[in-house]
């Protein structure tokens, strides 16, 4: 869930059980937000930047060959970086108690935070679907996708993510002035403009759909992969467990990071639609939103774990980059073994052989 609340930091809690004279609830207080979110978001930023910086270095300088799966994961790294570099502005505003970076950066900050959630969900779902076809339908033409076609899929996904969020850049989200300036999506039921209310409604619909539809696909892919692997690999229980760990990691990150925000979105939606007089419930859900907001960006810190579990090529490149004492006990790939046994083979032949081996291993890891 993303910032949908606004208020000045005050020492006394206002009365949230009664409506304002204009008919809406008073702006939701963010008392807990100023205490809880700065350390949580700081941890997200530090761990996320460290993990994704290593991942970006691996993708750019250590991977000798690329496949569609790695291309999708690389786009996930880009999505994480975009939001991680914008979060320090939000942390600063939470610590100060007001926004000092102006209207333009406010729009960009909100846009990036909303877009990151959608992009992360979409790219994780594509990675799961790619694995599903590799395991369940190994002869499907989807598995013959080349890097150019994967690039078109990633570009189309970015268009789906960015398109509905572009209108956010067209409106000011600044509330108040001076030390009372806030940068949030909306402040209360009634005081926001009609355009912002429409954007908020669209956001809530998208937040629900983009969670439950991908979640259904992830669970379906995981169940089918489990069934197929157990049927085909009964004598290779270790590979079965490894493949299921991949599915469990993706579903686990998905649920921990995005489920709380989705539930609070639904709660606020129901209150606004069916109980607009219930300001106490509105306040309760905005406080729950504070916690979910911190979890929402935990995915940027946890995504490097997905890279390691989802790509054997990434894992091999990472292990080979570590000092000898810290390496993962990883054996040389088929390409590397071939290189040591025959110095006459060309580099292209070695890479092709390594890529085939990695693609085959990704289907069951």
N, C-alpha and C positions, 0 to 999 in steps of 0.2 A: 504494500500500500504506500502511496506517495503523499506528500504534504498537502492536506486538505483542511488545515486549521490555522487560525491566526489569532494572536492576542498579544498585548504587551505583558511583560513579566511584572507581576505585582506581588505584594506580600500577602494579600488577603484573597481568598477564593470567592468569586462572585456567586450569586445565587443562580444555579442552572435549572431550577425547578419551575421557573416562571418565564413567560414569554416577554419580549420587549414590547413597548407600545406599538411598534410597527407590525407586530404579528409574528415575528420570527424569534428564534432562540438567540440569546446573547452569544457573541463570539466565544468559541470554545477555548478554554485556557490551556496553555502549554507548559504548565509548571513542571510536570515530570519530564517533558521533552528537553528542557534546558539542563536537567540533571542527568538523565539516562542516556540520551542520544549522543552527545559529544564523545564520551569514551567509546561507545559501541561503534560509531561511525569511524572514529580514529583507528580502531583495531581493524575494521573492514578495509580502510584505505591502506594502512601499512602492510597488512598481510596480502591484500589484493595486488598492490603495486609490486611487491617483492615477487610473488608467485607468477604474476602475469609478465613481469619483466624477464624472468627466466624463461617462461614459455615463449615469449616473443623472440628472444635470442635463439632458442632452439629452433623455432620455425624458420627464422630468417637465415641462420648461419650454420646450423648443424644437420638439418634434414637434407639428404642428398636427392631424394625423390619425394614426390607429392602424389597423393591420391585424393579423391573427393572427400573422404572422411577428414583428412588433415586440413583441407581447404575450409570445411565447415567449422572445424575447431579453431582455425586461425581467425575466422570472422568473429567467433565468440571472444577471442582475446581482444580484438579491436573494440567490440561492444563494451567489454569490461573496462578497457582503458578510457574510453570516452566518459563513462560515468565516474570512474575513480578520480580523474583529474578535475571533475566539477564538484565533488563532494566536499573538498576543503572550504569552498565558499559557503556551503550549508553549515558546516561545523563552526566556521567563524561567526555566522549569523546567530547560531544557537548560543554561543558563548557570550557574544555581545548583548544579545537580546533584541537586536534589530538588524536590518539589512542595509549595507552601506555601498553596494556595488552597482547600483543603478538599475534602470528598467531593462536595458538590453541584456545584461548578464542574468537578470532574474528570469527572463523568458527562456534564454538558452539553458540555464540551469534546470528549470522545470522540464523543458523539452527532453534534455538528455536523460533525466531520471526516469521519465515515463518511457522513453524509447528503449532504455537499457532493459527494463523488465520484459517488454515485448520481444526484443531481439534475443535475450537469453533463453526465454521459453521456446521461441521458434527454432533457434539453432540447436538446442538440446533435443528437441523433438525430431528434427531432421537427422541428427546423429543416431538416435534410436531407430528411426525408420530405415536408415542406411544399413545398420547392423541387422535389422529384422530381415531385409531382403537378402543379405549375404548368407544368413543362416537358414532361413525358412524357404526361400526361393532362389537358390544359388544360380539357376539358369535363366532367371528373368532378365530382360533387356535393361532393367534399371541398374543391374550390376555392371553393365558395360559402359556406364556413364564415364566420360572422360573429364579432364580438368576444366576444359572450356565449358562443357555442359553444366558441371558443378558450379562454375562461376556464375552462369545464368540463373541457376536455382538460388544461389546466395543473393544475387542482385535483386531477384524477384521478391525474396523474403524481406530484404531491406526496404523495398518499396511498400510492401504490406505493413511494415512496422512504422515507417516514417510518415506515410500518407495520412492516416487518421490523426497524427500528432502535429502536423504542420500548422493547423489553425491556432494552436497554442502560441505560436510565434507572432500571431497577428494582433494579440490583445495584451494589454498591460495587466500584470498581476500584482502590482505594487499597491499596498494599502498603507494609509497614514503618511506621515512626513517626519523628518528629523529623527529623533531617537525613538519615535514610534513607528518608523517605517518597517513594514513586513513584506516578504515575498512568499506568498502562498497561493494555492490554486483557488480557494474561495474561503470566506471567513464565517459565514453563517447561512441560515436558510434563505433569508430574504434580502440581505444587503448587497449581494452580488448582482451584476448586470445579467440581463437575459442571455446574452451571448455566453458568458461564463457558466451560467447554469446549464445551458445546452451542452457545452464542452464537458462539464462535470458528469452529466447524464451519459454522454457518449463514452467517457472514460470508464464509468462504472460498468456499462454493458460490455465494453471491450475487456475489462479486467476479469469479469466473470467468464466470458466465452473463451478468452485466450488462456485461461487456467484449466477449466474443466474439459474442453475439447482435447488439448494436448495431453492432459492427464489420462483421459480415456485411451488415447492412442499409445501412450507410454505403457500403461498397464496391459493393453492388448499385446503389444510387441513383446513385452517381458514374458507374459504367459506363454505365447507361442514359441518364443526362443527356448524357454525352459522345457516345454514339451518335446520339441524337436531334438534338442541336445541330449535329453535323457533317453530318447529313443535311439539316436544314432551313436551316442558316445557312452554307452553303459559301461564299457571297459576302460573308460578314460574319465574317471570321476573328478580328477583334479581340474581338467579342462572345463567340465560342466560347472564346477564350483566357481571357476574364474569368470566364466561368461555370465553367470548369475550375479556375481559381485558387481560386474559392470552395470547390469540393469538395476541392481539395488542401489548403487551409488547415484545414478541419474535420478531415479524416482525419489530417493531420500533427499537429495539436494533440492529437487523440485518442490517436494512437499514442505520441507522445513522452511525454505526461503519464501515461498509464494502462497502457501495455504493460509497462514494467519492474515495476510493482507487481503486476500480474497474474501475471507469470512467477515472481516470488519467492513469491507466494501458493501457486502450484501446487507450487513446489519444497518449501516448508515442509510442505505437505499430504502430498506423497509421502513425505518423510522421516518425518513423524510416523506415517503409516499403515504403511509398509513397511520402514523402517529406524530404528526408535525407539532403537536402540543407537548409531547413528552421530552422536555429539555433535559431531564435527568438522564434518560437513556442515551440521548444524543451525546451528552458529556461523557458518559461511561464508555461509549464506543470510540469517541475521539481519543480517550486515554489508551484504549486497547490498540488504536491505530498507531500510537507512539511506539509501542513495542514492536508491532509488525513492520513499521518503517525501518527500524534497525535491522530486522531480519531480512528485509527485502534486498538489501545490498550485501548481505553475507554471501550471496551466490558468487559475487565477483572474487571473493577470497577463496571459495571452495571450488571454483571452476578448474583451477590447475590440477586438482585431484582427478577430475573427469578426464583431462587430457591424458594423464598417466594411465588411467584404467581403459580408456577408449581407443588408444592408438599404440600398437606395439612398436611402430616406427618412431613415434615420439619417445616412448619409454626407452628404446634402445639408444637413441641419440642422447637422451638425458644421462643414462648410465655411463655411456662412453665418454661423456664430458666431465664426469666426476673424477677426482683424484683416485688413484688405484686403491688406496686404503678404504675408500668410501663407496666403491662400486657395488652394484646390487647382485654380484655373483652371476652376472648376465653372460651367457656364452656368446661367442661370435656368431654372427648371422651367416646364412648360407653364402651370401655374397662375399663376406669377409673370409670365410673358410676357403672359398674358391680362389680368392686373391692370393692367399698364403700358399696354396698348393700349386698354383699355375700363374707365374708372372707374365705369361704371354697373352692372357685374356685382356681384352680392352676394358676401359672404364665403363663404357656404355653397357657392355654385356654383364658386367658385375652388378651394375645398378638395376638392370632389368631383372636379373635373377633375384636380387635382394628384394625388389619391389614385389615380385610374385610371391615370394616366401612370406613377406609381411602381410600382404593382402589375404593370403590363405590363413595365416595365424590370427588375424583380426576377426575372422568369421567365427572363431571359437573361443577367443580369449574373453 
